Amino acid sequence: MAKNCGIVLAGGRARRFQVKGGPWTDKALASILGKPMLIHVIEGLRPVVEEIIICVDSEVRRRRYTKLLRDHSLGDAYIRIVIDLKIPFIRGPAVAITTGLNAASADNCVVVPCDAPFIQPTVIDYLLSALKDASLAAPIHANGSVETVIFACRRQKTAEVSETLCWLGRDRPDDLLRGLPKVNFISVSGELKDLDPEFKSFININFREDLVDLRSRVVAEGPIKESIHIDLGSPESSEMRTLREAAKKCLDERFAEAADIFSHISSLFEEKRLYFWAGLCREKEGISLQRLLKGQRNTLLRSELREKSRRAFMRASQNYALEAEVFAQKQIHLLAKRAREDEIWCKGHME
């Protein structure tokens, strides 16, 4: 079994890369310095990993990339192309990450996007070694912003959390950093600079002009010069199975059962101070109660459901606020911002 696996996210629609009025262009195949971007990424991974999985969103892309690999003499058995899992009402990088982690056999994985063509093997290797006792290691910039689709992780735990988040309708990759028990944030300007002095690993191709203007996204100025370790805890495997079951009950419109599950498990998470998970489950409880409210004609029951929903959203916002405070104290500003956005959203649904 492979020890390390590289997972390449290559199923996006690349809307910013498109030319208005023109035919759709697959960004992963765009040529940069004489080679398609996808080939650059694979070449960056090969010296470090024993297994590579490319995640795509369709069979058409799978066939297209298979031919590309063959044309570049990369049709090795250790490179596989997999089509994203079908999870109701959600798609994008969160699903692709889940797909890749479930398809991999390695203990450790490193996730990279197809539009980071100059990712350096030294940086990949360092992120893998920086895992230590953590579930995930991600680069953090001096200003507190975090790389959310460039990270190393322990496959089994991360796959479980990622899939659970997808079933709960969470499509932002940064939720992984909020939901895993132990995360190491690796300082780009502190620890990674010596390995990649020009910060080539953080050159990201979003627009057509980026193919020529190869600028790194690294922000050198800011207070974070050293890596940060965070241990916020995480649900047990049995609890995550329960959350997935509750999410499926929502899909089956069994909202009363789902609300009861979310309410009960939220209380457990609040006792453990799992603020992100408690906030998320209270939010889902509130949503489930609101769905019940729509089909209820009894005035008294409507009033009770409305009040229960209001309290659920209030407690969700309180948990997200506590989570935001933890990240703000650590100066992990991106995740503090995300938690505050969830707090505000829940407050807006208390009426």
N, C-alpha and C positions, 0 to 999 in steps of 0.2 A: 504493500500500500504506500502511496506517495505521502511524503511528510508535509510538503507545501504545495498549495495549488494557487494559480492565478486565475481570477474571475474577471472577464472583460465585459463591461456593459455596453452593448452595441445594438440596442433595440429602440432607441429614441427616434422621435420624428424630426429633430434638429430644425425647429421652426425658424430660429434666428439665423440659421445658415442659408436659408432659401432666398432665391431672387424673386421678388414680387412679379407675378405674371408668368414666371418661367416654370419648367417642369421640375418635379421634386428631385432633389439630389441626395444620395446617401452619403452623409458626411464621413462615415468610416472609410469610404473608398476614395475620398478626395486625396489627391497627390500632394505631398509636401516633401521637398528636397528629393524628388524623384521616386518616392514610394508612397503607397496608400497609408493613411494614418494607422489603420488596423495592423498593418505589418510592422510599423514602428513600435507599436505597443507590445506586440508579441515578442519582438526582438529584445525589448527591455525586460520582459518577464523571464525569458528562456534561461538565462544564466542562474536564476535563483530558484525556480520552481520545477517540480517534476511532472506537473499536470496543469493544463490550461483549459479552461472552459469559457467559451464565448456565448453570451446570452443574447438571443435575438427575439424579435416579436412575431416572426412569420416563417413559414416554410420557404417562401420566395427568398428571403434573406439567407436562410440556412443554406440553400443551394448556391446562392451567389457567393457567399463567403467560402464555401467548400471549394469552389472552383478557384477562388483567389488564393487560397492556401496551397492548392495543388500547383498553380502557376508560379508560386514563389518557393516551391520545393519545401513546403511546410505541412504536407499532408501526413504528419506523424500521428501515430496512434494515441499519443498523449495529449493531443489537441482535439477537443470535442466541441461541437456547436449544438446548443440546446435551445428549444423554443420555450418562451416564458410560460409559466403555469397560468392556468385560467382561474382567477379568483374574482368572484362577483364584484362588479362596480369599481374595480381598481386595476390600474396598469401603471407602467413606468418603472423607474429605477428601483423602487422598493420591491416590486414583484420580481424584477430581474435579479436582484441580490438574493432573494429567497430561492429563486430557481437555481442559481449557480451554487449556492451553499448546499441545497438538497442534492444536486447532481454530483458534487465533488466527493472524493473518497479520502482526501487528505485530512489530517488533524487540524492544520492551520491553513488559512486562506488569506490572500491579499486581493482586495477589490480595487479595480481601476476602471476609469471610463475610456471609451475608444477615442476620445478627443483630447487625450493628454499624450501626444506622440513621443515626447522626450522623457518620459518617466525613467529614472535612472535605476539600474539594478542595485546600486549601493543603497539608495533610499528604500527600495522594496525590502532588501535584506535587513536593513536596520529596523524597519517597522515590525517585521516578523520577530526579530530578536527582542524588540522592546515590549512584546506582549507580556513576558514574564508570567506573573500570576493573574493578569487581567484577561478580560473577555475580548477586548478590542483596543487597538492602538491607532490613533488618528493624528495627523499633523495639525498643530494649532499655530496660527500666525500671531505676531507680536501684538496686534490690536484686538485679539480675542475672537477672531473669526476662525472657523474650523473647516477643514476639508471633510465633506460628508460622503464623498464617493471615492476617496482614496484612503484606504485603511487596511490594516491587518486584523485578523480576528480568529478566535477559536471557533471552529466550524460548527460543532454540535450545538453549543449554547446559543450562538448567534443565529443559527438557522431556526431554532425553536422560537426565539423572541421575534425574529423578522417575520416568520409566517403568522404568528399570533397577531402582530401589529397589522399585517395585511388584511387578515380576516376582520379585524376591528375597523377597517376602512382608513387606516393611516398610510398615506402615500408619500410621506417625506422621509428620505433616508436619515435625516438627523434624529428622527425618533429612536433609532437604534442606540445612539449615543446617550439618549435620555433613559432608555429602558433596560440596558444591560447592567449587570451588577458592578463590575469593575472596569473602568476605562482609563487608559493612559493617554493623555494629550501630549504629543511630542512636539517640543518647540522647534519651529522651522528656522528661526533666526539664531537659536541657540545650538541645538544638537544636529540639525540637518544641514546647516550651512557648510560645514567642513566636507561633507559628503557630496554636496551639489552646490558649489560656490556661486554658480550663475542661476541657481534655482530653476533649472530647465524642467525639472519634474512638474513644475506648477505652471507651465505654459499650457494654456487651454484654448482650444479652437472653437469659438462660438459663432463668429461671423466670417464671411468670405475673406475680408481684409486681414483676418488673423493668420491666414495662410502665408502672408508676406510679412506682416508686422508681428514677429514672434516675441511678444512681451510676456514676461512672467507676471503672475498675479500676486506675487508675494508683497506683503506690506511689511517693510522692515522696521517702521517706527511703532512703538507701543510698549506697554509695561511688561509683556510676557517674554522673558528671555530664558526661562527654564521650563522643563516639562512639569505637568500637573497630573497627579493621580487622584481619581475620584472613586469612591465606593458608596453608591447609593442603594445597593441591594436590588433584588429582582424577585419576581414570583417564582415559586417552585414549579417544576414541570407539571405536576397535577393541577396546579392553579391555572397554568396557561392552557391546558386542555379544557378546563372548565370555561375559560374565556372564549375559546374557539367555539365551544358548544353553544354558549350564549349568543355569539354572533350569528351562528347558523339558525338559531331559533328566531332571531330578528328577520332573517331572510324568509323564514316560513311564516312570518307575521304572527308569531307566538310571543307577542310583546310583553304580556303580563309575566310569563315565565322568565323571559330575558331580564326584565326589570328586577325581579326578585333575586336572580343570580348576581346581577351587577351590584345591587344594593348590599347583599351579604358579603361578597368578596371585597367590595370597597372598604367595608368596615375592617376587614382583616388587614388590608393594605395600609389603612390609616394607623392601625395599631403598630405596624412595622415601620411606619414613616416612609413608605414607598410612595412618595408624593406624586410622581408622574403617573404611576399605575392607578393610584387612588383617584387622581383627577380624571384620568381617561375613563375609568369605570363609572364614576359618578356622572360624567358627561353622557355616557351611553345609557345609564339609568334614566337620566332626564329625557333623552331622545326617545327611549322606549315608552316612557309615560306619556310623552306628547303624542306619540302615534296612537296610543290607547285612547287618548282624549278625543282624537278626531272621530272615532267611531262610537263615542258614548253620548247618548241623548239624555240620560238621567241627570237632572240639574245638580243634585247632591253629589253624585259620583264624579261629575265633571269638576266640581269645586274641589273635591278631595284630590283628584288626579292632578289638577292644576297646581295645588299647593305642594304636593309631593315632588312634582317636576321642578318647581321653583327651588325647593330645598336641595334637590339633587344638583342642580346647576350652581347653586350658591356654594355648596361644599366642593364641587369640582373646581370652581374658581379659587377657592381658598387653598386647595391642594396645589394647584398650578402656581399660585402666588408664592407658596413656601418653596416649591421647586425653583422658581425664578430667583429667589433670594439666595439659594445655595450656589447656583451658577454665577450670580452677580458677585458674590463674595470671592469666588475663585477667579473672577474676571474672564470667565468663558462667556463672552457677551452674546455670541450667536445663539447659544442654547437658552440663555436668560431671556433673550428677545422672543424666542419661540414659545417659551413657557408663558410669557406675558401675553402673547397673542392668543393663546388658548384660554388664558384667564379672562381676557376681554371678551372673547367669543361667548364664553359661558355666562358672563355677566349680562351680555346682550340677550340671552335666552331665558332670563329669569322672569321676564314679564309674563 
